[in-house]
Amino acid sequence: MAVIDKPLTNLQLELLRLYSFDLPEQDLLEIKRLIAQYFADKAADEMDKLWVDNKWTNETMDDWLKSDPKE
């Protein structure tokens, strides 16, 4: 097993604090959903920014779908 010599991140430390409580399974599942939704929202926001910055349109996406990925 590899040894990791990096210190824990602030997120990892916070999650360790959170998970030190004995929560019901349903609460843990809800926390996982909240974290997943948070990162999904961040990804969607970044994609929205890319669309605006690059002036992408639905036609751009259609062109990508029709293009040969080997090109």
PDB file of N, CA, C, O and CB in Angstrom:
ATOM      1  N   MET A   1       0.839  -1.176   0.000  1.00  0.00           N
ATOM      2  CA  MET A   1       0.000   0.000   0.000  1.00  0.00           C
ATOM      3  C   MET A   1       0.889   1.246   0.000  1.00  0.00           C
ATOM      4  O   MET A   1       1.864   1.313   0.748  1.00  0.00           O
ATOM      5  CB  MET A   1      -0.957  -0.006   1.218  1.00  0.00           C
ATOM      6  N   ALA A   2       0.555   2.225  -0.831  1.00  0.00           N
ATOM      7  CA  ALA A   2       1.353   3.440  -0.949  1.00  0.00           C
ATOM      8  C   ALA A   2       1.144   4.344   0.261  1.00  0.00           C
ATOM      9  O   ALA A   2       0.040   4.446   0.797  1.00  0.00           O
ATOM     10  CB  ALA A   2       1.001   4.189  -2.240  1.00  0.00           C
ATOM     11  N   VAL A   3       2.211   4.989   0.672  1.00  0.00           N
ATOM     12  CA  VAL A   3       2.141   5.945   1.770  1.00  0.00           C
ATOM     13  C   VAL A   3       1.967   7.322   1.172  1.00  0.00           C
ATOM     14  O   VAL A   3       2.690   7.709   0.254  1.00  0.00           O
ATOM     15  CB  VAL A   3       3.409   5.879   2.676  1.00  0.00           C
ATOM     16  N   ILE A   4       1.007   8.057   1.695  1.00  0.00           N
ATOM     17  CA  ILE A   4       0.741   9.408   1.204  1.00  0.00           C
ATOM     18  C   ILE A   4       1.279  10.390   2.233  1.00  0.00           C
ATOM     19  O   ILE A   4       0.857  10.374   3.390  1.00  0.00           O
ATOM     20  CB  ILE A   4      -0.793   9.638   0.945  1.00  0.00           C
ATOM     21  N   ASP A   5       2.220  11.254   1.815  1.00  0.00           N
ATOM     22  CA  ASP A   5       2.794  12.183   2.775  1.00  0.00           C
ATOM     23  C   ASP A   5       2.218  13.587   2.661  1.00  0.00           C
ATOM     24  O   ASP A   5       2.771  14.520   3.242  1.00  0.00           O
ATOM     25  CB  ASP A   5       4.278  12.236   2.601  1.00  0.00           C
ATOM     26  N   LYS A   6       1.133  13.759   1.937  1.00  0.00           N
ATOM     27  CA  LYS A   6       0.498  15.072   1.856  1.00  0.00           C
ATOM     28  C   LYS A   6      -0.420  15.262   3.056  1.00  0.00           C
ATOM     29  O   LYS A   6      -1.078  14.316   3.489  1.00  0.00           O
ATOM     30  CB  LYS A   6      -0.293  15.229   0.530  1.00  0.00           C
ATOM     31  N   PRO A   7      -0.469  16.474   3.593  1.00  0.00           N
ATOM     32  CA  PRO A   7      -1.425  16.719   4.685  1.00  0.00           C
ATOM     33  C   PRO A   7      -2.851  16.670   4.142  1.00  0.00           C
ATOM     34  O   PRO A   7      -3.085  16.840   2.946  1.00  0.00           O
ATOM     35  CB  PRO A   7      -1.151  18.093   5.367  1.00  0.00           C
ATOM     36  N   LEU A   8      -3.781  16.437   5.037  1.00  0.00           N
ATOM     37  CA  LEU A   8      -5.181  16.413   4.630  1.00  0.00           C
ATOM     38  C   LEU A   8      -5.619  17.809   4.192  1.00  0.00           C
ATOM     39  O   LEU A   8      -5.149  18.815   4.722  1.00  0.00           O
ATOM     40  CB  LEU A   8      -6.075  15.899   5.781  1.00  0.00           C
ATOM     41  N   THR A   9      -6.512  17.853   3.232  1.00  0.00           N
ATOM     42  CA  THR A   9      -7.046  19.138   2.781  1.00  0.00           C
ATOM     43  C   THR A   9      -8.085  19.642   3.777  1.00  0.00           C
ATOM     44  O   THR A   9      -8.528  18.900   4.654  1.00  0.00           O
ATOM     45  CB  THR A   9      -7.666  19.014   1.365  1.00  0.00           C
ATOM     46  N   ASN A  10      -8.465  20.897   3.634  1.00  0.00           N
ATOM     47  CA  ASN A  10      -9.487  21.449   4.514  1.00  0.00           C
ATOM     48  C   ASN A  10     -10.813  20.700   4.355  1.00  0.00           C
ATOM     49  O   ASN A  10     -11.547  20.534   5.329  1.00  0.00           O
ATOM     50  CB  ASN A  10      -9.685  22.943   4.226  1.00  0.00           C
ATOM     51  N   LEU A  11     -11.119  20.254   3.160  1.00  0.00           N
ATOM     52  CA  LEU A  11     -12.338  19.480   2.936  1.00  0.00           C
ATOM     53  C   LEU A  11     -12.265  18.132   3.647  1.00  0.00           C
ATOM     54  O   LEU A  11     -13.221  17.717   4.302  1.00  0.00           O
ATOM     55  CB  LEU A  11     -12.574  19.274   1.434  1.00  0.00           C
ATOM     56  N   GLN A  12     -11.137  17.455   3.517  1.00  0.00           N
ATOM     57  CA  GLN A  12     -10.976  16.161   4.173  1.00  0.00           C
ATOM     58  C   GLN A  12     -11.097  16.299   5.694  1.00  0.00           C
ATOM     59  O   GLN A  12     -11.735  15.470   6.342  1.00  0.00           O
ATOM     60  CB  GLN A  12      -9.620  15.540   3.802  1.00  0.00           C
ATOM     61  N   LEU A  13     -10.491  17.333   6.257  1.00  0.00           N
ATOM     62  CA  LEU A  13     -10.579  17.549   7.702  1.00  0.00           C
ATOM     63  C   LEU A  13     -12.014  17.811   8.136  1.00  0.00           C
ATOM     64  O   LEU A  13     -12.469  17.283   9.151  1.00  0.00           O
ATOM     65  CB  LEU A  13      -9.687  18.717   8.120  1.00  0.00           C
ATOM     66  N   GLU A  14     -12.715  18.616   7.376  1.00  0.00           N
ATOM     67  CA  GLU A  14     -14.112  18.917   7.714  1.00  0.00           C
ATOM     68  C   GLU A  14     -14.979  17.665   7.635  1.00  0.00           C
ATOM     69  O   GLU A  14     -15.840  17.444   8.487  1.00  0.00           O
ATOM     70  CB  GLU A  14     -14.670  19.999   6.778  1.00  0.00           C
ATOM     71  N   LEU A  15     -14.751  16.855   6.617  1.00  0.00           N
ATOM     72  CA  LEU A  15     -15.526  15.616   6.491  1.00  0.00           C
ATOM     73  C   LEU A  15     -15.207  14.647   7.628  1.00  0.00           C
ATOM     74  O   LEU A  15     -16.099  13.954   8.118  1.00  0.00           O
ATOM     75  CB  LEU A  15     -15.246  14.947   5.137  1.00  0.00           C
ATOM     76  N   LEU A  16     -13.955  14.594   8.047  1.00  0.00           N
ATOM     77  CA  LEU A  16     -13.608  13.752   9.183  1.00  0.00           C
ATOM     78  C   LEU A  16     -14.337  14.210  10.445  1.00  0.00           C
ATOM     79  O   LEU A  16     -14.818  13.389  11.226  1.00  0.00           O
ATOM     80  CB  LEU A  16     -12.094  13.763   9.411  1.00  0.00           C
ATOM     81  N   ARG A  17     -14.413  15.522  10.636  1.00  0.00           N
ATOM     82  CA  ARG A  17     -15.158  16.038  11.790  1.00  0.00           C
ATOM     83  C   ARG A  17     -16.627  15.648  11.689  1.00  0.00           C
ATOM     84  O   ARG A  17     -17.235  15.212  12.667  1.00  0.00           O
ATOM     85  CB  ARG A  17     -15.019  17.573  11.890  1.00  0.00           C
ATOM     86  N   LEU A  18     -17.179  15.809  10.513  1.00  0.00           N
ATOM     87  CA  LEU A  18     -18.593  15.494  10.295  1.00  0.00           C
ATOM     88  C   LEU A  18     -18.866  14.016  10.532  1.00  0.00           C
ATOM     89  O   LEU A  18     -19.831  13.654  11.206  1.00  0.00           O
ATOM     90  CB  LEU A  18     -19.016  15.885   8.875  1.00  0.00           C
ATOM     91  N   TYR A  19     -18.017  13.171   9.978  1.00  0.00           N
ATOM     92  CA  TYR A  19     -18.248  11.733  10.063  1.00  0.00           C
ATOM     93  C   TYR A  19     -17.834  11.142  11.406  1.00  0.00           C
ATOM     94  O   TYR A  19     -17.975   9.938  11.618  1.00  0.00           O
ATOM     95  CB  TYR A  19     -17.506  11.034   8.958  1.00  0.00           C
ATOM     96  N   SER A  20     -17.322  11.977  12.325  1.00  0.00           N
ATOM     97  CA  SER A  20     -17.014  11.463  13.655  1.00  0.00           C
ATOM     98  C   SER A  20     -18.288  11.272  14.479  1.00  0.00           C
ATOM     99  O   SER A  20     -18.266  10.608  15.515  1.00  0.00           O
ATOM    100  CB  SER A  20     -16.052  12.409  14.381  1.00  0.00           C
ATOM    101  N   PHE A  21     -19.395  11.856  14.018  1.00  0.00           N
ATOM    102  CA  PHE A  21     -20.683  11.664  14.685  1.00  0.00           C
ATOM    103  C   PHE A  21     -21.332  10.388  14.171  1.00  0.00           C
ATOM    104  O   PHE A  21     -21.203  10.036  12.998  1.00  0.00           O
ATOM    105  CB  PHE A  21     -21.617  12.883  14.455  1.00  0.00           C
ATOM    106  N   ASP A  22     -22.024   9.711  15.056  1.00  0.00           N
ATOM    107  CA  ASP A  22     -22.716   8.488  14.672  1.00  0.00           C
ATOM    108  C   ASP A  22     -24.103   8.865  14.146  1.00  0.00           C
ATOM    109  O   ASP A  22     -25.069   8.944  14.904  1.00  0.00           O
ATOM    110  CB  ASP A  22     -22.819   7.491  15.879  1.00  0.00           C
ATOM    111  N   LEU A  23     -24.179   9.093  12.854  1.00  0.00           N
ATOM    112  CA  LEU A  23     -25.429   9.516  12.234  1.00  0.00           C
ATOM    113  C   LEU A  23     -26.191   8.317  11.679  1.00  0.00           C
ATOM    114  O   LEU A  23     -25.595   7.309  11.300  1.00  0.00           O
ATOM    115  CB  LEU A  23     -25.156  10.532  11.121  1.00  0.00           C
ATOM    116  N   PRO A  24     -27.509   8.439  11.638  1.00  0.00           N
ATOM    117  CA  PRO A  24     -28.292   7.387  10.979  1.00  0.00           C
ATOM    118  C   PRO A  24     -27.919   7.305   9.491  1.00  0.00           C
ATOM    119  O   PRO A  24     -27.522   8.300   8.885  1.00  0.00           O
ATOM    120  CB  PRO A  24     -29.820   7.655  11.144  1.00  0.00           C
ATOM    121  N   GLU A  25     -28.051   6.124   8.925  1.00  0.00           N
ATOM    122  CA  GLU A  25     -27.687   5.897   7.512  1.00  0.00           C
ATOM    123  C   GLU A  25     -28.404   6.873   6.582  1.00  0.00           C
ATOM    124  O   GLU A  25     -27.816   7.356   5.615  1.00  0.00           O
ATOM    125  CB  GLU A  25     -28.020   4.453   7.100  1.00  0.00           C
ATOM    126  N   GLN A  26     -29.663   7.161   6.872  1.00  0.00           N
ATOM    127  CA  GLN A  26     -30.439   8.087   6.027  1.00  0.00           C
ATOM    128  C   GLN A  26     -29.806   9.475   6.014  1.00  0.00           C
ATOM    129  O   GLN A  26     -29.776  10.127   4.970  1.00  0.00           O
ATOM    130  CB  GLN A  26     -31.899   8.180   6.524  1.00  0.00           C
ATOM    131  N   ASP A  27     -29.301   9.936   7.155  1.00  0.00           N
ATOM    132  CA  ASP A  27     -28.634  11.237   7.212  1.00  0.00           C
ATOM    133  C   ASP A  27     -27.341  11.220   6.395  1.00  0.00           C
ATOM    134  O   ASP A  27     -27.033  12.184   5.694  1.00  0.00           O
ATOM    135  CB  ASP A  27     -28.334  11.626   8.673  1.00  0.00           C
ATOM    136  N   LEU A  28     -26.596  10.132   6.487  1.00  0.00           N
ATOM    137  CA  LEU A  28     -25.363  10.024   5.702  1.00  0.00           C
ATOM    138  C   LEU A  28     -25.659  10.065   4.207  1.00  0.00           C
ATOM    139  O   LEU A  28     -24.948  10.717   3.442  1.00  0.00           O
ATOM    140  CB  LEU A  28     -24.615   8.730   6.053  1.00  0.00           C
ATOM    141  N   LEU A  29     -26.711   9.366   3.801  1.00  0.00           N
ATOM    142  CA  LEU A  29     -27.083   9.384   2.378  1.00  0.00           C
ATOM    143  C   LEU A  29     -27.472  10.789   1.933  1.00  0.00           C
ATOM    144  O   LEU A  29     -27.116  11.216   0.835  1.00  0.00           O
ATOM    145  CB  LEU A  29     -28.244   8.409   2.110  1.00  0.00           C
ATOM    146  N   GLU A  30     -28.200  11.506   2.780  1.00  0.00           N
ATOM    147  CA  GLU A  30     -28.594  12.871   2.435  1.00  0.00           C
ATOM    148  C   GLU A  30     -27.378  13.786   2.335  1.00  0.00           C
ATOM    149  O   GLU A  30     -27.314  14.631   1.442  1.00  0.00           O
ATOM    150  CB  GLU A  30     -29.581  13.418   3.471  1.00  0.00           C
ATOM    151  N   ILE A  31     -26.426  13.631   3.230  1.00  0.00           N
ATOM    152  CA  ILE A  31     -25.190  14.431   3.170  1.00  0.00           C
ATOM    153  C   ILE A  31     -24.432  14.129   1.889  1.00  0.00           C
ATOM    154  O   ILE A  31     -23.919  15.045   1.246  1.00  0.00           O
ATOM    155  CB  ILE A  31     -24.290  14.152   4.401  1.00  0.00           C
ATOM    156  N   LYS A  32     -24.352  12.860   1.508  1.00  0.00           N
ATOM    157  CA  LYS A  32     -23.684  12.493   0.249  1.00  0.00           C
ATOM    158  C   LYS A  32     -24.392  13.137  -0.938  1.00  0.00           C
ATOM    159  O   LYS A  32     -23.743  13.621  -1.866  1.00  0.00           O
ATOM    160  CB  LYS A  32     -23.648  10.955   0.076  1.00  0.00           C
ATOM    161  N   ARG A  33     -25.729  13.142  -0.907  1.00  0.00           N
ATOM    162  CA  ARG A  33     -26.489  13.779  -1.995  1.00  0.00           C
ATOM    163  C   ARG A  33     -26.219  15.284  -2.047  1.00  0.00           C
ATOM    164  O   ARG A  33     -26.058  15.857  -3.124  1.00  0.00           O
ATOM    165  CB  ARG A  33     -28.001  13.522  -1.819  1.00  0.00           C
ATOM    166  N   LEU A  34     -26.171  15.912  -0.878  1.00  0.00           N
ATOM    167  CA  LEU A  34     -25.899  17.351  -0.824  1.00  0.00           C
ATOM    168  C   LEU A  34     -24.518  17.675  -1.397  1.00  0.00           C
ATOM    169  O   LEU A  34     -24.361  18.628  -2.159  1.00  0.00           O
ATOM    170  CB  LEU A  34     -26.000  17.859   0.622  1.00  0.00           C
ATOM    171  N   ILE A  35     -23.533  16.881  -1.026  1.00  0.00           N
ATOM    172  CA  ILE A  35     -22.173  17.105  -1.540  1.00  0.00           C
ATOM    173  C   ILE A  35     -22.135  16.882  -3.048  1.00  0.00           C
ATOM    174  O   ILE A  35     -21.535  17.668  -3.780  1.00  0.00           O
ATOM    175  CB  ILE A  35     -21.157  16.171  -0.836  1.00  0.00           C
ATOM    176  N   ALA A  36     -22.773  15.815  -3.509  1.00  0.00           N
ATOM    177  CA  ALA A  36     -22.807  15.546  -4.950  1.00  0.00           C
ATOM    178  C   ALA A  36     -23.509  16.676  -5.688  1.00  0.00           C
ATOM    179  O   ALA A  36     -23.047  17.099  -6.748  1.00  0.00           O
ATOM    180  CB  ALA A  36     -23.511  14.206  -5.236  1.00  0.00           C
ATOM    181  N   GLN A  37     -24.622  17.175  -5.145  1.00  0.00           N
ATOM    182  CA  GLN A  37     -25.354  18.274  -5.791  1.00  0.00           C
ATOM    183  C   GLN A  37     -24.515  19.539  -5.830  1.00  0.00           C
ATOM    184  O   GLN A  37     -24.540  20.273  -6.818  1.00  0.00           O
ATOM    185  CB  GLN A  37     -26.675  18.548  -5.061  1.00  0.00           C
ATOM    186  N   TYR A  38     -23.780  19.795  -4.771  1.00  0.00           N
ATOM    187  CA  TYR A  38     -22.907  20.963  -4.720  1.00  0.00           C
ATOM    188  C   TYR A  38     -21.895  20.932  -5.871  1.00  0.00           C
ATOM    189  O   TYR A  38     -21.732  21.918  -6.591  1.00  0.00           O
ATOM    190  CB  TYR A  38     -22.177  21.028  -3.365  1.00  0.00           C
ATOM    191  N   PHE A  39     -21.220  19.793  -6.033  1.00  0.00           N
ATOM    192  CA  PHE A  39     -20.218  19.697  -7.094  1.00  0.00           C
ATOM    193  C   PHE A  39     -20.856  19.663  -8.482  1.00  0.00           C
ATOM    194  O   PHE A  39     -20.269  20.161  -9.442  1.00  0.00           O
ATOM    195  CB  PHE A  39     -19.360  18.455  -6.891  1.00  0.00           C
ATOM    196  N   ALA A  40     -22.042  19.086  -8.597  1.00  0.00           N
ATOM    197  CA  ALA A  40     -22.759  19.104  -9.878  1.00  0.00           C
ATOM    198  C   ALA A  40     -23.129  20.534 -10.252  1.00  0.00           C
ATOM    199  O   ALA A  40     -23.012  20.924 -11.414  1.00  0.00           O
ATOM    200  CB  ALA A  40     -24.029  18.220  -9.810  1.00  0.00           C
ATOM    201  N   ASP A  41     -23.573  21.312  -9.276  1.00  0.00           N
ATOM    202  CA  ASP A  41     -23.913  22.719  -9.531  1.00  0.00           C
ATOM    203  C   ASP A  41     -22.683  23.510  -9.954  1.00  0.00           C
ATOM    204  O   ASP A  41     -22.756  24.334 -10.866  1.00  0.00           O
ATOM    205  CB  ASP A  41     -24.541  23.357  -8.281  1.00  0.00           C
ATOM    206  N   LYS A  42     -21.555  23.264  -9.297  1.00  0.00           N
ATOM    207  CA  LYS A  42     -20.316  23.959  -9.671  1.00  0.00           C
ATOM    208  C   LYS A  42     -19.914  23.605 -11.105  1.00  0.00           C
ATOM    209  O   LYS A  42     -19.501  24.479 -11.867  1.00  0.00           O
ATOM    210  CB  LYS A  42     -19.172  23.598  -8.691  1.00  0.00           C
ATOM    211  N   ALA A  43     -20.034  22.337 -11.470  1.00  0.00           N
ATOM    212  CA  ALA A  43     -19.689  21.914 -12.829  1.00  0.00           C
ATOM    213  C   ALA A  43     -20.627  22.564 -13.843  1.00  0.00           C
ATOM    214  O   ALA A  43     -20.186  23.018 -14.898  1.00  0.00           O
ATOM    215  CB  ALA A  43     -19.750  20.377 -12.952  1.00  0.00           C
ATOM    216  N   ALA A  44     -21.912  22.607 -13.525  1.00  0.00           N
ATOM    217  CA  ALA A  44     -22.887  23.228 -14.428  1.00  0.00           C
ATOM    218  C   ALA A  44     -22.598  24.723 -14.587  1.00  0.00           C
ATOM    219  O   ALA A  44     -22.693  25.265 -15.688  1.00  0.00           O
ATOM    220  CB  ALA A  44     -24.326  23.015 -13.902  1.00  0.00           C
ATOM    221  N   ASP A  45     -22.248  25.382 -13.487  1.00  0.00           N
ATOM    222  CA  ASP A  45     -21.906  26.810 -13.564  1.00  0.00           C
ATOM    223  C   ASP A  45     -20.689  27.032 -14.455  1.00  0.00           C
ATOM    224  O   ASP A  45     -20.651  27.980 -15.240  1.00  0.00           O
ATOM    225  CB  ASP A  45     -21.639  27.377 -12.159  1.00  0.00           C
ATOM    226  N   GLU A  46     -19.700  26.159 -14.332  1.00  0.00           N
ATOM    227  CA  GLU A  46     -18.497  26.285 -15.159  1.00  0.00           C
ATOM    228  C   GLU A  46     -18.825  26.043 -16.636  1.00  0.00           C
ATOM    229  O   GLU A  46     -18.294  26.724 -17.513  1.00  0.00           O
ATOM    230  CB  GLU A  46     -17.413  25.294 -14.686  1.00  0.00           C
ATOM    231  N   MET A  47     -19.691  25.081 -16.900  1.00  0.00           N
ATOM    232  CA  MET A  47     -20.098  24.834 -18.295  1.00  0.00           C
ATOM    233  C   MET A  47     -20.865  26.033 -18.851  1.00  0.00           C
ATOM    234  O   MET A  47     -20.670  26.413 -20.006  1.00  0.00           O
ATOM    235  CB  MET A  47     -20.970  23.554 -18.393  1.00  0.00           C
ATOM    236  N   ASP A  48     -21.730  26.627 -18.041  1.00  0.00           N
ATOM    237  CA  ASP A  48     -22.447  27.829 -18.483  1.00  0.00           C
ATOM    238  C   ASP A  48     -21.463  28.934 -18.837  1.00  0.00           C
ATOM    239  O   ASP A  48     -21.638  29.633 -19.835  1.00  0.00           O
ATOM    240  CB  ASP A  48     -23.423  28.315 -17.392  1.00  0.00           C
ATOM    241  N   LYS A  49     -20.426  29.090 -18.014  1.00  0.00           N
ATOM    242  CA  LYS A  49     -19.407  30.110 -18.276  1.00  0.00           C
ATOM    243  C   LYS A  49     -18.675  29.807 -19.585  1.00  0.00           C
ATOM    244  O   LYS A  49     -18.424  30.714 -20.379  1.00  0.00           O
ATOM    245  CB  LYS A  49     -18.398  30.189 -17.102  1.00  0.00           C
ATOM    246  N   LEU A  50     -18.332  28.538 -19.814  1.00  0.00           N
ATOM    247  CA  LEU A  50     -17.666  28.164 -21.058  1.00  0.00           C
ATOM    248  C   LEU A  50     -18.538  28.481 -22.269  1.00  0.00           C
ATOM    249  O   LEU A  50     -18.046  28.968 -23.286  1.00  0.00           O
ATOM    250  CB  LEU A  50     -17.309  26.677 -21.044  1.00  0.00           C
ATOM    251  N   TRP A  51     -19.835  28.202 -22.155  1.00  0.00           N
ATOM    252  CA  TRP A  51     -20.761  28.483 -23.261  1.00  0.00           C
ATOM    253  C   TRP A  51     -20.755  29.973 -23.584  1.00  0.00           C
ATOM    254  O   TRP A  51     -20.696  30.358 -24.752  1.00  0.00           O
ATOM    255  CB  TRP A  51     -22.197  28.015 -22.909  1.00  0.00           C
ATOM    256  N   VAL A  52     -20.816  30.808 -22.552  1.00  0.00           N
ATOM    257  CA  VAL A  52     -20.841  32.253 -22.769  1.00  0.00           C
ATOM    258  C   VAL A  52     -19.496  32.728 -23.319  1.00  0.00           C
ATOM    259  O   VAL A  52     -19.446  33.445 -24.318  1.00  0.00           O
ATOM    260  CB  VAL A  52     -21.179  32.995 -21.457  1.00  0.00           C
ATOM    261  N   ASP A  53     -18.408  32.323 -22.661  1.00  0.00           N
ATOM    262  CA  ASP A  53     -17.073  32.786 -23.061  1.00  0.00           C
ATOM    263  C   ASP A  53     -16.724  32.368 -24.489  1.00  0.00           C
ATOM    264  O   ASP A  53     -16.075  33.120 -25.217  1.00  0.00           O
ATOM    265  CB  ASP A  53     -16.020  32.246 -22.097  1.00  0.00           C
ATOM    266  N   ASN A  54     -17.151  31.177 -24.889  1.00  0.00           N
ATOM    267  CA  ASN A  54     -16.816  30.665 -26.222  1.00  0.00           C
ATOM    268  C   ASN A  54     -17.914  30.894 -27.255  1.00  0.00           C
ATOM    269  O   ASN A  54     -17.791  30.498 -28.414  1.00  0.00           O
ATOM    270  CB  ASN A  54     -16.519  29.196 -26.139  1.00  0.00           C
ATOM    271  N   LYS A  55     -18.984  31.537 -26.813  1.00  0.00           N
ATOM    272  CA  LYS A  55     -20.125  31.835 -27.700  1.00  0.00           C
ATOM    273  C   LYS A  55     -20.665  30.564 -28.366  1.00  0.00           C
ATOM    274  O   LYS A  55     -21.023  30.567 -29.543  1.00  0.00           O
ATOM    275  CB  LYS A  55     -19.709  32.854 -28.782  1.00  0.00           C
ATOM    276  N   TRP A  56     -20.715  29.465 -27.574  1.00  0.00           N
ATOM    277  CA  TRP A  56     -21.261  28.222 -28.072  1.00  0.00           C
ATOM    278  C   TRP A  56     -22.773  28.316 -28.170  1.00  0.00           C
ATOM    279  O   TRP A  56     -23.413  29.042 -27.409  1.00  0.00           O
ATOM    280  CB  TRP A  56     -20.851  27.058 -27.176  1.00  0.00           C
ATOM    281  N   THR A  57     -23.339  27.572 -29.116  1.00  0.00           N
ATOM    282  CA  THR A  57     -24.784  27.521 -29.307  1.00  0.00           C
ATOM    283  C   THR A  57     -25.199  26.064 -29.430  1.00  0.00           C
ATOM    284  O   THR A  57     -24.355  25.168 -29.436  1.00  0.00           O
ATOM    285  CB  THR A  57     -25.223  28.337 -30.564  1.00  0.00           C
ATOM    286  N   ASN A  58     -26.492  25.833 -29.526  1.00  0.00           N
ATOM    287  CA  ASN A  58     -26.971  24.475 -29.776  1.00  0.00           C
ATOM    288  C   ASN A  58     -26.425  23.955 -31.106  1.00  0.00           C
ATOM    289  O   ASN A  58     -26.170  22.761 -31.256  1.00  0.00           O
ATOM    290  CB  ASN A  58     -28.516  24.437 -29.775  1.00  0.00           C
ATOM    291  N   GLU A  59     -26.250  24.855 -32.060  1.00  0.00           N
ATOM    292  CA  GLU A  59     -25.678  24.459 -33.348  1.00  0.00           C
ATOM    293  C   GLU A  59     -24.235  23.967 -33.165  1.00  0.00           C
ATOM    294  O   GLU A  59     -23.810  23.015 -33.820  1.00  0.00           O
ATOM    295  CB  GLU A  59     -25.722  25.644 -34.347  1.00  0.00           C
ATOM    296  N   THR A  60     -23.488  24.624 -32.270  1.00  0.00           N
ATOM    297  CA  THR A  60     -22.123  24.179 -31.969  1.00  0.00           C
ATOM    298  C   THR A  60     -22.143  22.732 -31.487  1.00  0.00           C
ATOM    299  O   THR A  60     -21.337  21.911 -31.925  1.00  0.00           O
ATOM    300  CB  THR A  60     -21.467  25.095 -30.902  1.00  0.00           C
ATOM    301  N   MET A  61     -23.062  22.432 -30.588  1.00  0.00           N
ATOM    302  CA  MET A  61     -23.160  21.069 -30.046  1.00  0.00           C
ATOM    303  C   MET A  61     -23.552  20.078 -31.146  1.00  0.00           C
ATOM    304  O   MET A  61     -23.014  18.973 -31.209  1.00  0.00           O
ATOM    305  CB  MET A  61     -24.190  21.017 -28.887  1.00  0.00           C
ATOM    306  N   ASP A  62     -24.485  20.472 -32.007  1.00  0.00           N
ATOM    307  CA  ASP A  62     -24.883  19.609 -33.122  1.00  0.00           C
ATOM    308  C   ASP A  62     -23.702  19.330 -34.041  1.00  0.00           C
ATOM    309  O   ASP A  62     -23.513  18.203 -34.497  1.00  0.00           O
ATOM    310  CB  ASP A  62     -26.029  20.250 -33.917  1.00  0.00           C
ATOM    311  N   ASP A  63     -22.906  20.370 -34.312  1.00  0.00           N
ATOM    312  CA  ASP A  63     -21.710  20.200 -35.151  1.00  0.00           C
ATOM    313  C   ASP A  63     -20.731  19.221 -34.503  1.00  0.00           C
ATOM    314  O   ASP A  63     -20.150  18.378 -35.187  1.00  0.00           O
ATOM    315  CB  ASP A  63     -21.017  21.563 -35.392  1.00  0.00           C
ATOM    316  N   TRP A  64     -20.550  19.331 -33.202  1.00  0.00           N
ATOM    317  CA  TRP A  64     -19.655  18.417 -32.496  1.00  0.00           C
ATOM    318  C   TRP A  64     -20.150  16.986 -32.592  1.00  0.00           C
ATOM    319  O   TRP A  64     -19.360  16.059 -32.770  1.00  0.00           O
ATOM    320  CB  TRP A  64     -19.518  18.825 -31.032  1.00  0.00           C
ATOM    321  N   LEU A  65     -21.451  16.809 -32.475  1.00  0.00           N
ATOM    322  CA  LEU A  65     -22.018  15.459 -32.543  1.00  0.00           C
ATOM    323  C   LEU A  65     -21.824  14.833 -33.920  1.00  0.00           C
ATOM    324  O   LEU A  65     -21.665  13.618 -34.043  1.00  0.00           O
ATOM    325  CB  LEU A  65     -23.503  15.493 -32.196  1.00  0.00           C
ATOM    326  N   LYS A  66     -21.840  15.665 -34.944  1.00  0.00           N
ATOM    327  CA  LYS A  66     -21.707  15.168 -36.320  1.00  0.00           C
ATOM    328  C   LYS A  66     -20.256  14.999 -36.747  1.00  0.00           C
ATOM    329  O   LYS A  66     -19.979  14.349 -37.754  1.00  0.00           O
ATOM    330  CB  LYS A  66     -22.404  16.107 -37.278  1.00  0.00           C
ATOM    331  N   SER A  67     -19.322  15.581 -35.987  1.00  0.00           N
ATOM    332  CA  SER A  67     -17.922  15.541 -36.399  1.00  0.00           C
ATOM    333  C   SER A  67     -17.290  14.184 -36.096  1.00  0.00           C
ATOM    334  O   SER A  67     -17.737  13.440 -35.223  1.00  0.00           O
ATOM    335  CB  SER A  67     -17.135  16.652 -35.706  1.00  0.00           C
ATOM    336  N   ASP A  68     -16.239  13.898 -36.848  1.00  0.00           N
ATOM    337  CA  ASP A  68     -15.487  12.661 -36.663  1.00  0.00           C
ATOM    338  C   ASP A  68     -14.474  12.866 -35.541  1.00  0.00           C
ATOM    339  O   ASP A  68     -13.610  13.734 -35.665  1.00  0.00           O
ATOM    340  CB  ASP A  68     -14.777  12.230 -37.984  1.00  0.00           C
ATOM    341  N   PRO A  69     -14.545  12.094 -34.439  1.00  0.00           N
ATOM    342  CA  PRO A  69     -13.634  12.322 -33.316  1.00  0.00           C
ATOM    343  C   PRO A  69     -12.164  12.073 -33.668  1.00  0.00           C
ATOM    344  O   PRO A  69     -11.277  12.479 -32.918  1.00  0.00           O
ATOM    345  CB  PRO A  69     -14.027  11.436 -32.162  1.00  0.00           C
ATOM    346  N   LYS A  70     -11.897  11.414 -34.797  1.00  0.00           N
ATOM    347  CA  LYS A  70     -10.511  11.130 -35.192  1.00  0.00           C
ATOM    348  C   LYS A  70      -9.855  12.346 -35.840  1.00  0.00           C
ATOM    349  O   LYS A  70      -8.637  12.379 -36.016  1.00  0.00           O
ATOM    350  CB  LYS A  70     -10.465   9.939 -36.157  1.00  0.00           C
ATOM    351  N   GLU A  71     -10.652  13.332 -36.188  1.00  0.00           N
ATOM    352  CA  GLU A  71     -10.093  14.516 -36.882  1.00  0.00           C
ATOM    353  C   GLU A  71      -9.466  15.467 -35.910  1.00  0.00           C
ATOM    354  O   GLU A  71      -8.950  16.509 -36.313  1.00  0.00           O
ATOM    355  CB  GLU A  71     -11.169  15.244 -37.678  1.00  0.00           C
TER     356      GLU A  71
END
